[in-house]
Amino acid sequence: MSSEELVQTAVEIIDSAHSYRFQMSQLLDTLTELEDQVKHSANQTAHTLKAYFANLKASVCEALDARLEQLLHEIESIQERALTPLQQSRAIIENNAESAANVMKEGGALLAGNPEKSPEKIIKFRENPLVSRLNSFPELPSPSEVASITVETTSGMQEQLRNLVLQEGKVLARAPVQILHIEGKPGGLQVQWAEVEEDSDMSEFMLQYTSGQLSGNDNSRLLFHTAYEGPATSYTVKNLRMNAHYTFRVCGRVDKNSHWSPWSVCQTAVNTILHHRWGDGGEAYSLSNEGRTATRMGEGLTKVLYSDISSYAAGDTLVFRILDSADVSPGDGLAIVLDINDDESCNRHGAIFVNTYGTVFVDSQEMKTKLPPIKKGTILTFQTEPLPNGKVRVSVQVDDKEVTLDWKVSAFTMPGVALMESSTPSFYFALRFAQEHWKVGVE
């Protein structure tokens, strides 16, 4: 090996080492972020747990004090009601005893004054009303008829409360649902998630997002919005700003009667794919809402309006919203197509076309199943799924009615067929309306 070759080898080794060192530096940065996540989540969870148990303790003590005060008040009320008739009886008995003492005093004075010589005084004494009461005794209730205040408490309540408190709370190394992948879609981001705990069996999930990038690991100050709630494990959040950061989180629950699980680790992504939009409408169609909405104008020849690019990829969902309608004409409707070579009709080979009457055409062949007519307020949805046999499974839904078919797109080899990476077909979307005022939004 020549000296020049040896020098070149050394240079290459140094370059390789430099590249390796840079990669290690990036890995160290990632490792630092992961360590920060563990430390911050531990501190945050400990703080949350302390606050929760402090509030729980205060709440339980407050409830115990309130209940004790209520029971003591009930004791006072029962005591007052029970003593009232007894105190009334006491007053009567004490009055009768005092009357008897007066009779005794009067009789003693009479006997001490030589009563034989004053019989009229004895007769008067005998007729004294107080004397007639000496045979009257007030009736008192029996002990079983009088209140004997006691209290009934739940057996084992103290032990039950203690056991309940000892079982409260469960520390998790990570939330049972985590975000797996975020993929860019036209005008939005598709978020996929999954359960990561083997013993978890959740049937409902909630996806939330917020604009902006998570600063550190603290998301307590971010305002999240609920994007999806349901059984699916993926959802596309649409109408997002281009080149803007969005932060996502997800949780789940077993059923509607159970609590939501803790939130997943937040994941941040950037929307880099432009939303679906219509191409140049010329005089026939006016575009608005950044190209998302097309309105049929009164001028210009009737023609097909296509999307600006083949932005609808197999595996995604395409939604048309009929914002306004007018009279219908033959050939009016909406479609997904493989090429943009025909300006006259959407009902042709290489197209799935739904006319305003709800009739579905596949490669210009009419299907037996019909959908509801297209009118103002209609929502028309295309859902596609690529199959391994060169076909694409297409579900077309209008309002609550749906038709599903397998479309052999590999049979079309004419120029203009749009294929994405990994041979996944992508489609143009199209519309055609002859009468003005038809207004269609796409998303």
C-alpha positions as CSV (number, residue, x, y, z in Angstrom):
1,M,0.0,0.0,0.0
2,S,1.4,3.4,-1.0
3,S,1.9,6.2,1.4
4,E,-0.9,8.2,-0.2
5,E,-3.2,5.2,0.3
6,L,-2.2,5.0,3.9
7,V,-2.8,8.7,4.4
8,Q,-6.2,8.3,2.8
9,T,-7.0,5.4,5.0
10,A,-6.1,7.4,8.1
11,V,-8.3,10.3,6.9
12,E,-11.2,8.0,6.3
13,I,-10.8,6.5,9.8
14,I,-10.7,10.0,11.3
15,D,-13.9,11.0,9.4
16,S,-15.6,7.8,10.5
17,A,-14.6,8.5,14.1
18,H,-15.8,12.1,13.8
19,S,-19.2,10.8,12.4
20,Y,-19.3,8.2,15.2
21,R,-18.6,10.7,17.8
22,F,-21.3,13.0,16.5
23,Q,-23.8,10.1,16.6
24,M,-22.8,9.3,20.1
25,S,-23.3,12.9,21.1
26,Q,-26.8,12.8,19.7
27,L,-27.5,9.5,21.6
28,L,-26.2,11.2,24.8
29,D,-28.6,14.1,24.2
30,T,-31.5,11.6,23.7
31,L,-30.4,9.7,26.8
32,T,-30.4,12.9,28.8
33,E,-33.9,13.6,27.7
34,L,-35.0,10.1,28.7
35,E,-33.3,10.5,32.1
36,D,-35.0,13.9,32.6
37,Q,-38.3,12.3,31.7
38,V,-37.9,9.7,34.4
39,K,-36.7,12.2,37.0
40,H,-39.4,14.8,36.2
41,S,-42.2,12.3,36.1
42,A,-41.0,10.9,39.5
43,N,-41.0,14.3,41.1
44,Q,-44.2,15.4,39.5
45,T,-46.0,12.2,40.5
46,A,-44.7,12.4,44.1
47,H,-45.9,16.0,44.3
48,T,-49.3,15.0,42.9
49,L,-49.5,12.1,45.2
50,K,-48.7,14.2,48.3
51,A,-51.3,16.8,47.3
52,Y,-53.9,14.1,46.7
53,F,-53.4,12.4,50.0
54,A,-53.3,15.8,51.8
55,N,-56.6,16.7,50.2
56,L,-58.0,13.3,50.9
57,K,-57.0,13.5,54.6
58,A,-58.5,17.0,54.9
59,S,-61.7,15.8,53.2
60,V,-62.1,12.7,55.4
61,C,-61.4,14.7,58.6
62,E,-63.9,17.4,57.4
63,A,-66.5,14.7,56.7
64,L,-65.9,13.0,60.1
65,D,-66.2,16.3,62.0
66,A,-69.3,17.2,60.1
67,R,-70.9,13.8,60.8
68,L,-70.0,14.0,64.5
69,E,-71.5,17.5,64.7
70,Q,-74.7,16.2,63.1
71,L,-75.0,13.2,65.4
72,L,-74.3,15.4,68.5
73,H,-77.1,17.7,67.3
74,E,-79.4,14.8,67.0
75,I,-78.6,13.7,70.6
76,E,-79.4,17.2,71.8
77,S,-82.7,17.3,69.9
78,I,-83.8,13.9,71.2
79,Q,-82.8,14.8,74.8
80,E,-84.8,18.1,74.5
81,R,-87.9,16.3,73.2
82,A,-87.7,13.5,75.8
83,L,-87.1,15.8,78.8
84,T,-90.0,18.3,78.0
85,P,-92.9,16.1,79.3
86,L,-90.8,14.8,82.2
87,Q,-90.0,18.4,83.3
88,Q,-93.7,19.2,83.0
89,S,-94.5,16.2,85.3
90,R,-91.8,17.4,87.7
91,A,-93.5,20.8,87.9
92,I,-96.8,19.2,88.7
93,I,-95.4,16.8,91.3
94,E,-93.4,19.6,93.0
95,N,-96.5,21.8,93.1
96,N,-98.5,18.9,94.7
97,A,-95.8,18.3,97.2
98,E,-95.8,21.9,98.1
99,S,-99.6,21.9,98.5
100,A,-99.3,18.8,100.8
101,A,-96.7,20.7,102.9
102,N,-99.2,23.6,103.2
103,V,-101.9,21.2,104.3
104,M,-99.6,19.7,106.9
105,K,-98.7,23.2,108.2
106,E,-102.3,24.3,108.3
107,G,-103.4,21.1,110.0
108,G,-100.6,21.2,112.6
109,A,-101.5,24.8,113.5
110,L,-105.1,23.7,113.9
111,L,-104.3,20.8,116.1
112,A,-102.0,22.9,118.3
113,G,-104.9,25.4,119.0
114,N,-107.3,23.2,120.9
115,P,-109.4,22.1,117.9
116,E,-112.2,20.5,120.1
117,K,-113.3,24.0,120.9
118,S,-113.3,25.1,117.3
119,P,-115.1,22.3,115.2
120,E,-116.0,24.8,112.5
121,K,-112.2,25.3,111.8
122,I,-111.8,21.5,111.3
123,I,-114.8,21.4,108.9
124,K,-113.3,24.3,107.0
125,F,-109.9,22.6,107.0
126,R,-111.4,19.4,105.7
127,E,-113.2,21.2,102.8
128,N,-109.9,22.9,101.7
129,P,-109.4,22.2,98.0
130,L,-105.8,21.3,98.7
131,V,-107.0,18.4,100.9
132,S,-109.0,17.0,98.0
133,R,-105.9,16.7,95.9
134,L,-104.1,14.4,98.3
135,N,-105.7,11.4,96.6
136,S,-104.6,12.6,93.1
137,F,-101.3,11.1,91.7
138,P,-99.9,12.1,88.3
139,E,-99.1,9.1,86.1
140,L,-95.5,8.6,85.0
141,P,-94.2,6.7,82.0
142,S,-92.4,3.4,82.4
143,P,-88.6,3.4,81.7
144,S,-89.2,1.6,78.4
145,E,-91.4,4.5,77.3
146,V,-88.8,7.1,78.0
147,A,-85.8,7.8,75.7
148,S,-82.6,6.1,76.6
149,I,-80.3,7.6,74.0
150,T,-77.8,5.4,72.3
151,V,-76.0,5.2,69.0
152,E,-75.6,2.6,66.3
153,T,-72.3,2.5,64.3
154,T,-71.2,0.4,61.4
155,S,-69.3,-2.7,62.7
156,G,-65.8,-2.7,61.4
157,M,-66.0,0.8,59.9
158,Q,-62.6,1.7,61.2
159,E,-61.0,-1.4,59.7
160,Q,-62.8,-0.9,56.4
161,L,-61.6,2.7,56.1
162,R,-58.1,1.7,57.0
163,N,-58.1,-1.1,54.4
164,L,-59.6,1.2,51.8
165,V,-56.9,3.8,52.4
166,L,-54.2,1.2,52.3
167,Q,-55.4,0.1,48.9
168,E,-55.8,3.6,47.4
169,G,-53.4,4.6,44.6
170,K,-51.3,2.6,42.2
171,V,-47.9,3.7,41.0
172,L,-47.3,2.9,37.3
173,A,-43.9,2.9,35.6
174,R,-45.7,4.2,32.5
175,A,-49.3,4.8,31.5
176,P,-51.1,1.7,30.0
177,V,-51.7,3.5,26.6
178,Q,-48.8,5.0,24.7
179,I,-48.5,6.8,21.3
180,L,-46.6,4.5,18.9
181,H,-46.4,6.6,15.7
182,I,-47.3,10.0,14.2
183,E,-47.5,10.2,10.5
184,G,-48.1,13.2,8.3
185,K,-51.3,13.4,6.3
186,P,-52.6,16.1,3.9
187,G,-53.4,19.0,6.2
188,G,-53.0,16.9,9.4
189,L,-51.3,14.3,11.4
190,Q,-52.3,10.7,12.0
191,V,-51.7,9.4,15.5
192,Q,-51.5,5.7,16.3
193,W,-51.5,4.3,19.8
194,A,-51.7,1.0,21.6
195,E,-52.0,-0.6,25.0
196,V,-48.6,-1.5,26.4
197,E,-49.8,-3.5,29.5
198,E,-50.7,-7.2,29.0
199,D,-53.4,-7.2,31.6
200,S,-55.1,-4.1,30.2
201,D,-58.4,-4.5,28.3
202,M,-59.6,-1.0,27.3
203,S,-62.5,-0.4,24.9
204,E,-62.4,3.4,24.7
205,F,-59.6,5.9,24.1
206,M,-59.2,9.7,24.2
207,L,-56.8,11.6,22.0
208,Q,-55.9,15.2,22.9
209,Y,-53.6,17.7,21.3
210,T,-52.3,21.2,21.7
211,S,-50.4,23.6,19.5
212,G,-46.8,24.2,20.3
213,Q,-43.9,22.1,21.5
214,L,-43.6,20.6,24.9
215,S,-41.0,22.5,27.0
216,G,-39.1,20.0,29.0
217,N,-41.4,17.4,30.6
218,D,-44.0,19.8,32.1
219,N,-47.3,19.9,30.3
220,S,-49.4,21.2,33.2
221,R,-49.7,24.7,31.7
222,L,-50.6,23.5,28.2
223,L,-54.3,23.8,27.1
224,F,-55.2,20.5,25.4
225,H,-58.2,19.9,23.1
226,T,-60.0,16.6,22.7
227,A,-59.7,15.4,19.1
228,Y,-61.1,11.9,19.3
229,E,-63.0,9.7,21.8
230,G,-63.9,6.2,20.8
231,P,-62.7,2.6,20.2
232,A,-60.3,3.1,17.4
233,T,-56.5,3.1,17.9
234,S,-55.6,5.7,15.4
235,Y,-57.0,9.1,14.3
236,T,-56.1,11.8,11.9
237,V,-56.3,15.3,13.3
238,K,-57.0,17.6,10.4
239,N,-56.9,21.3,9.5
240,L,-53.5,21.8,11.1
241,R,-51.2,24.7,10.3
242,M,-48.3,24.0,8.0
243,N,-44.8,23.6,9.6
244,A,-46.3,24.1,13.1
245,H,-45.6,21.9,16.1
246,Y,-48.4,20.0,17.8
247,T,-48.2,17.9,21.0
248,F,-50.4,14.8,21.5
249,R,-51.3,12.6,24.4
250,V,-53.7,9.7,24.8
251,C,-55.4,7.7,27.6
252,G,-58.0,4.9,27.8
253,R,-60.6,3.2,30.0
254,V,-62.2,-0.2,30.2
255,D,-65.8,1.1,29.8
256,K,-67.9,4.2,30.3
257,N,-68.4,3.4,34.0
258,S,-64.6,3.3,34.7
259,H,-62.1,6.1,35.2
260,W,-59.8,7.3,32.4
261,S,-56.2,6.0,32.8
262,P,-53.2,8.4,33.3
263,W,-52.0,10.2,30.2
264,S,-49.4,8.8,27.9
265,V,-46.0,10.4,27.4
266,C,-46.6,13.4,25.2
267,Q,-45.3,13.2,21.6
268,T,-44.6,16.2,19.4
269,A,-44.8,16.3,15.6
270,V,-44.8,18.9,12.8
271,N,-47.4,19.0,10.0
272,T,-45.4,19.2,6.8
273,I,-48.0,18.1,4.2
274,L,-50.3,20.6,2.6
275,H,-54.0,20.0,3.0
276,H,-56.2,18.6,0.2
277,R,-57.1,21.4,-2.2
278,W,-58.7,21.8,-5.6
279,G,-56.8,22.7,-8.7
280,D,-57.4,25.8,-10.9
281,G,-61.1,26.1,-11.4
282,G,-60.9,28.7,-14.2
283,E,-64.1,30.6,-14.8
284,A,-66.3,27.7,-13.9
285,Y,-65.3,27.3,-10.3
286,S,-64.3,29.7,-7.5
287,L,-62.0,28.5,-4.8
288,S,-61.9,29.6,-1.2
289,N,-60.7,28.5,2.3
290,E,-57.1,28.1,1.0
291,G,-58.3,25.9,-1.9
292,R,-60.4,23.5,0.2
293,T,-63.8,24.8,-1.0
294,A,-65.0,24.9,-4.6
295,T,-68.1,26.8,-5.7
296,R,-69.7,26.5,-9.2
297,M,-70.0,29.8,-10.8
298,G,-72.5,31.0,-13.5
299,E,-69.8,31.5,-16.1
300,G,-67.5,29.1,-17.9
301,L,-68.2,25.8,-19.6
302,T,-69.2,22.7,-17.5
303,K,-66.0,20.7,-16.8
304,V,-64.4,18.4,-14.3
305,L,-62.5,20.1,-11.5
306,Y,-59.6,18.0,-10.2
307,S,-57.4,18.3,-7.1
308,D,-54.2,20.1,-7.7
309,I,-52.2,16.9,-7.1
310,S,-52.9,13.2,-6.4
311,S,-52.9,13.9,-2.6
312,Y,-55.3,11.2,-1.6
313,A,-53.3,8.0,-0.7
314,A,-54.8,4.6,-0.4
315,G,-55.3,3.8,3.3
316,D,-56.6,7.3,4.2
317,T,-60.0,8.8,4.5
318,L,-61.3,11.5,2.1
319,V,-64.4,13.6,3.1
320,F,-66.5,15.8,0.9
321,R,-69.0,18.2,2.6
322,I,-71.8,19.6,0.4
323,L,-72.1,23.2,1.7
324,D,-74.7,24.3,-0.8
325,S,-76.6,22.7,-3.6
326,A,-78.7,23.6,-6.7
327,D,-80.5,21.9,-9.5
328,V,-78.9,18.6,-10.7
329,S,-77.8,17.8,-14.2
330,P,-76.7,14.5,-15.8
331,G,-73.1,13.7,-15.0
332,D,-73.0,15.8,-11.8
333,G,-71.2,14.3,-8.8
334,L,-67.9,13.5,-7.1
335,A,-65.2,11.0,-7.7
336,I,-61.7,9.7,-7.0
337,V,-59.7,9.0,-10.2
338,L,-56.4,7.7,-11.3
339,D,-55.7,10.3,-13.9
340,I,-56.8,13.8,-15.0
341,N,-57.0,13.2,-18.7
342,D,-60.8,13.8,-19.1
343,D,-62.3,17.2,-18.6
344,E,-65.8,16.2,-19.6
345,S,-66.9,13.4,-17.3
346,C,-66.1,11.7,-14.0
347,N,-67.9,8.6,-15.0
348,R,-65.2,6.7,-16.8
349,H,-62.6,4.0,-16.5
350,G,-60.1,4.6,-13.7
351,A,-62.7,6.3,-11.6
352,I,-65.2,5.6,-8.8
353,F,-67.9,8.1,-9.3
354,V,-71.0,9.0,-7.2
355,N,-73.6,11.0,-9.0
356,T,-76.1,13.4,-7.3
357,Y,-78.8,10.6,-7.3
358,G,-76.6,8.4,-5.1
359,T,-75.7,6.0,-7.9
360,V,-72.2,4.5,-7.7
361,F,-70.2,3.8,-10.8
362,V,-66.9,1.8,-10.8
363,D,-65.0,2.1,-14.1
364,S,-68.2,3.4,-15.6
365,Q,-70.1,0.3,-14.5
366,E,-73.2,1.0,-12.4
367,M,-73.5,-0.8,-9.0
368,K,-76.8,-2.2,-7.8
369,T,-76.5,-0.7,-4.3
370,K,-77.6,3.0,-4.2
371,L,-76.7,5.6,-1.7
372,P,-78.8,8.6,-0.6
373,P,-79.0,11.5,-3.0
374,I,-76.3,14.2,-2.7
375,K,-77.7,17.5,-1.5
376,K,-76.9,20.4,0.9
377,G,-75.6,19.0,4.2
378,T,-74.5,15.7,2.7
379,I,-71.2,14.2,3.8
380,L,-69.6,11.9,1.3
381,T,-66.7,9.8,2.6
382,F,-64.2,7.6,0.7
383,Q,-62.2,5.1,2.8
384,T,-59.6,3.0,1.0
385,E,-57.4,0.1,2.0
386,P,-54.6,-1.3,-0.3
387,L,-54.8,-5.1,-0.8
388,P,-51.9,-7.3,-1.7
389,N,-53.5,-8.5,-5.0
390,G,-53.2,-5.2,-6.8
391,K,-56.7,-4.1,-5.7
392,V,-57.9,-1.4,-3.4
393,R,-60.8,-1.9,-1.1
394,V,-63.0,1.2,-1.3
395,S,-65.8,2.1,1.1
396,V,-68.1,4.9,-0.1
397,Q,-70.4,6.3,2.5
398,V,-73.2,8.9,2.2
399,D,-74.6,9.9,5.6
400,D,-75.4,6.6,7.3
401,K,-75.4,4.3,4.2
402,E,-72.2,2.6,2.9
403,V,-71.1,0.4,0.0
404,T,-67.8,-1.5,-0.1
405,L,-66.1,-2.8,-3.2
406,D,-62.7,-4.1,-4.3
407,W,-61.2,-2.0,-7.1
408,K,-58.5,-3.4,-9.4
409,V,-56.3,-0.3,-9.9
410,S,-53.4,-2.4,-11.1
411,A,-55.3,-3.0,-14.4
412,F,-54.8,0.7,-15.3
413,T,-51.3,1.3,-16.8
414,M,-52.1,4.3,-18.8
415,P,-49.8,7.4,-18.3
416,G,-50.9,9.5,-15.4
417,V,-51.4,6.7,-12.9
418,A,-50.1,8.1,-9.6
419,L,-48.1,5.8,-7.3
420,M,-46.6,6.8,-4.0
421,E,-43.7,5.1,-2.3
422,S,-43.9,1.3,-1.8
423,S,-46.3,1.2,-4.8
424,T,-49.2,2.5,-2.7
425,P,-51.6,4.1,-5.2
426,S,-52.7,7.7,-4.7
427,F,-55.7,9.3,-6.4
428,Y,-56.9,12.6,-7.6
429,F,-60.3,13.7,-6.4
430,A,-62.8,15.4,-8.7
431,L,-66.2,17.0,-9.1
432,R,-68.4,18.1,-11.9
433,F,-71.5,20.3,-11.6
434,A,-73.3,22.1,-14.4
435,Q,-75.5,24.4,-12.3
436,E,-74.1,27.3,-10.3
437,H,-74.2,27.6,-6.5
438,W,-73.0,24.0,-5.9
439,K,-70.4,24.4,-3.1
440,V,-68.2,21.5,-2.0
441,G,-65.5,21.4,0.7
442,V,-62.8,18.7,0.9
443,E,-60.8,17.4,3.9
